[in-house]
Amino acid sequence: MKRRVLICSIVLVIAAGCAIGDVPGGNARATPPPPLTLEAPPTTVFAGDCDNTPELEAWLQASTLFVSEFQTRINAIATQNRAEMYENVVYLAAVRDAAHGTVTPGCAGPLHQLTLDMMDRSVDTLQAYVNGDTDDLGTLIPDTISTIDQIIASQNELIARLEAQFQAQRSTPDA
């Protein structure tokens, strides 16, 4: 019985030692990630009419989600070192690509372009930083956060327009 306890104790100590080596940042000899290589975003399609309530609603749902996700990851990146940013930059690129692929109605065109420009600039700068091509993010984080605030304010204006369209549809008698 004592021998079993001894063997189990040794196995647990070995297992614990192996687990400690697997802690992120705990293994100094860990292989660094490969250089961050991203595909170009898809071509953006501007089509549709903002008076068409479903088109405006679909764009707003997608746009507000993308901007919210982008903002969350940018805030996380602001507290990370270069190596820790890798996965968040990959995620931001995926959000950017999805935003590029969203069909955008006419009245939202300038706002969508502002969003895409902010996302493109952020992803490009972060990619260069993670890959060591630049030593400094400069004012990227505060500039991005400021632009996101502008985008959210403009989205809120379009949400008010959409709500007015819904209200008008509810008050119109069915023919």
Secondary structure, DSSP 8 states (H G I E B T S, - for coil): -HHHHHHHHHHHHHHHHHHHHTSTT--TT----------------B---TTSHHHHHHHHHHHHHHHHHHHHHHHHHTT--HHHHHHHHHHHHHHHHHHHTS-B-GGGHHHHHHHHHHHHHHHHHHHHHHTTS-S--TTHHHHHHHHHHHHHHHHHHHHHHHHHHHHHHHHS---
